[in-house]
Amino acid sequence: MDVLSDLLHRAHASDALVRQLIQRPPWSLTFADAPPLTMVATLGGHAFLGLGSGPPVRLAAGDIALIKVPGYTIADDPATAPQVVIRGGRKYPITGTGEVSPRAPRTYGDGSPGATTMLRGAYELHGVVAGRLLDMLPPLAVVPAGPRTGAALDLLAAEVARDEPGQDAVLRRLLDLVLVLALRAWCASEAPPAWFRALDDAGVGEALRLLHAEPARRWTVAALAARAGLSRAAFAARFAHLVGEPPLTYLTGWRMTLAADLLRDTEDSVAAVAKAVGYEDPFAFSVAFKRNRGASPSDWRRGRENVIS
């Protein structure tokens, strides 16, 4: 499994939520408690997306917005006053108290001529691993319409209003497809994290794949260099240049990320967690964990009821 796939797999806590929104001007939707990552795609018409600070961004047909803030507004025009607030997965008119009913499975709106059609996918990401994924993005990343993302959006749009056996599984996979294509497109045109750029390098990309596939293995720089087909010195220099840190420093950070989630998600002993991430000595693990996370494993676990930062 490659690094991006690994992050997406580990960060998922629950199924993603997909909805189709069909809005006739004038319209304005405020999302009050969005999850850590939201995807909004404009299928037809246009929309303006605002985060509350800075000018709203215009989304044309086929554009995809990746949003990692909890509150934002989408409207037909920046001047349109908010009409609906969406909170707790429910859609409420600001001027009333009743919930708006769907017109078809996962579909809200009136479908009148001239309406803007959008898809919205909400991801409930989980844990410290999710932080690595979210660090790839600014608060709002807009991916312009393109042939690859457009084809994936067409598939998702064709399936979102269906209500057939296995439909949730189909929508989850199609939404993942749209998300990955959007992340690729955005990283290709903007400034992605160093590890993402390094994936294009045959040797360093292979080393990153190995570190994610077997984090508990007793890796050495020499062993990674051999798998990458480079000399030890050339590999170490190339990895540090592309990724921004030495190979074993990267490995330690990844191990501590995995350990942080294991400590909060399981009842495994500290010794068991240490072994799961490559440490035979629980004391050495505890020292490394405190240096990395700023708290001992036991203190970190006691904070499991708190919001994971």
N, C-alpha and C positions, 0 to 999 in steps of 0.2 A: 504493500500500500504506500502510495506517495505521501509526502508531507501534508499537502493541502487536504487530501482525502482523509488522512489520519486525524487532522484537527477537526474537520467537519463531523467525522464519525464520533469522536470522543466528546465533542461539545454538545451534541444533541441530548436534551433531557426528555423531550416529548415530541409527538408528531407536530409538524408545522401546520398552521391554520391558513387555508387559502379561501379568499372571497373575491367575487366579481362585483364591482360597483359600477352602476350605470346612472349617470347624473345629468339632468337637463338644466342648462343655465337659467337663472343664476343659482349656483350651489357652493357650499363650503362645508367641509368635514373637519372636525378637530379630533385628533386622537390623543386622549388624555393620559393613557398609561400603556403605551406601546411596549412590547418586549424588547430585549437587547438588540435584535436585528430585524428590520422590516424591509421587504422588497415591494416597491410600488412600480408598476409598469403601465404606461398609457397605451391602450390598444387602438383607440380611435378618438379623434378630437385632441384637445390639449388640456393641460392643468398647470397650476402654479403651486409649488410646494414651499412652505415657509417653516423655519425652525423657531421663530420668535425673535431671533437676532439676525440682522443682516437682511438684505432684500430677498424676496421669494425667487425661486429658480423655476423657469419655465420648462415643462416637460412636453415635448412633441410626441406624435404618434410613434410608438416603438421604443421610446426612451425608457430606461430602467433606472430607478433611484434606489440606492441602498442607504438605509437610515439607521443610525445607532444611538438615537436620542429618544427619551420616553415620550416627549410631547411634540407634536407638529400639526400643521394645518394644510389641507389640500383644497384648492378652490378653482373655480373657472376664471377668476380674476382676483388680483390682490385686494381690490376694493370691496369685494363681496364680504358682507358680515357673516360670521360663523352662524350656521343654521342647525347643525347636528353635532353632538359630541358622542364619541364612542369610548366607552369605559367598561372594563370588565368583560370585554367581548360582546357587549350589547350596544345597539345604536339608538340614541334618544334625541328627539327634537329638542332644541334649546327652549322653544316656546311652549312645550308641553311636557307630559310625564310618561306618555306611552312609548313602548318600544316599537320600532319600525319592523314590520314583518317582511320576510324574504319573498320575492316574486317567483323564485325557482330555487332549487338546491344551491346554497352558497352564493346566491345572487340577490343583490339589493338594488332598487332603483325603478324607474318607470319605463325605460326603454323607448322613450319618445324620439322622433327624428331630431337630429342635432345634438343628441346627448353624447357626453364623453364616457367612454368605457375604459375601466381600469381593472387590473388585477392587483391584489394585495396579498402577499405572503408574509406571515409573522412567525419568526423563529424564537422559541423558548430555549435559548442556549444555556449551558450549564457549566459552572465551576471555573477554576483557574485556567483550564485549557481554553475555554471560550475567550478569555482575555487575549490569548495569542492570536486567535482568529480575528477578533474585533480590532486589535492593534493594526491590522492591515489597512484599515479604512479611516477616513476623516468622519466627522459627524454626518456629513451628507456627501455621497459619491454618486454622480450621475454618469451613466453609460449611454452614449448616443445609440440610436437605432442602428442595427447592423444585420447582415444576412443570417449569421449564426444564431444570435440571440432572438432574431425575429422568428426563425423557424421553430425554436423551442417555445416561444411565447404562443405561437399559433397552436401548438400541441396542447399546451396548458389551457388555453382559452377554450379549445374544443372539448376538453374533459371536465372543466370546473363545474358546469351546471348539470352534469350527468349524475345519476344516482343508481349505480349498478354495483354488483358484488365486487369487492376489492378496490372500490373507488378511492378510498383514503390512501391505500398503498400506491396507486397510480399517481395521485396528485402529489404525494410526498416525493416520489422519485422525479417527477417532472419539475417540481419546484426546486429540488436539489440541482437538476440539470441547468435550469435558468440561473440559479445562484452561482454555480461554478463558472458558467460561461460569462456571466457579468463580472465576476471577480477577475477572471483571466483578461477580459477586455479592458477593465479599469487599470489593472496592473501593467498592461502593455503600453498604456498611454500616460500613466502618471508615475509616481515614485513609490513603488512597492517596497515592502520590507526587504532587507538584505537577503534573508534566507530564500525568499521567493525568486529573486533574481538568480541566486546561486543554483536553483533547480535546473537551469538551462545548461549548466556546465556538467559535462558527462561525469567527471570524476567526483567533484564535490556534491553534485546531485545524488549520485549513487551512495556516497557516504551519509548524507542526510537521510536517505531512505533506510539505510541499515540502522542508523541510530534510532529512528522511530520504530522500526520493525522489531528490534531487539534491544530495548533500553537497558535491560538488566545484564546483558552480556559484558564480560570483562574486556571492553574495547581498549586498545592501545592505538596511538597514532600510527605505529608501524603496521598494525593489522588493517586499519582503515585505509592507509596508503596503498597497501598491497591490493585490496579490493577495488580501489579506485584506479589502479594501474599507474601509479606515480611513485617516485622516490619519497622517502619520509619527509625530507626537507622541502621538496617541491610541493607536496600535498599540504603540509602544515602551513606553508606560506600562502598557498592559493586559497585554502579554506578560510584562513583569517582575513585575507583580502576581500573575498566575496561575501562571507557571512558576517564579518565584523568582530569575530572573536575566535579563539583557538578551538579546535574540535572537542577537546575534553571539557572545556568551559561550557560549550554549547550543550554537551551531553549532561553535565551536572545540572544546568538550568532546566533541561527537559525532564530529567529524573525528578527534580524537586517539584515541577509542575504536576507531574503524575502523582507524586506522593501526597501533595496538598489535597488533591481530589480524593484519593484513596482514604486519607485520614478522616475526611468529612463525610464520605459516602458509604463507608463500610465500618464494621466493628472489628476489623483485623487489628491485631496487636501492633505496636510500633515496630517490633522485631520482624513481624510478617511483612509489613509495608516496606521496611528497609530492604528485606530480601527481594521483594517484588520489583524494586527499582535498582537492584544491583549492589546492595551493601550487605556484606556478611556480618559486619559489626554494627549493632544498633547504636552504639555510642558515636561512632564515626558518622553515621547517618544523621543523628540528632544534631551534631555540631554543624554539619553541612546544611541541614535544613534550617536551623536557626540563622545561620549566616545568610542564607538565600531569602527566607521569608520573614525574618525579623521576630520569630516566635519559635519556641520549642515545639516538637510534634504534639506533645500533650496539650500545651496551651492552644495550639492551632485547632486541635480536635474539640476542645471545650468551647471554641467559638463557632461551632457548626451551626448554631441557631442564628448567628448573625448573617447579614448579607455578605456574600463573598465578593471581595474587592477585586 
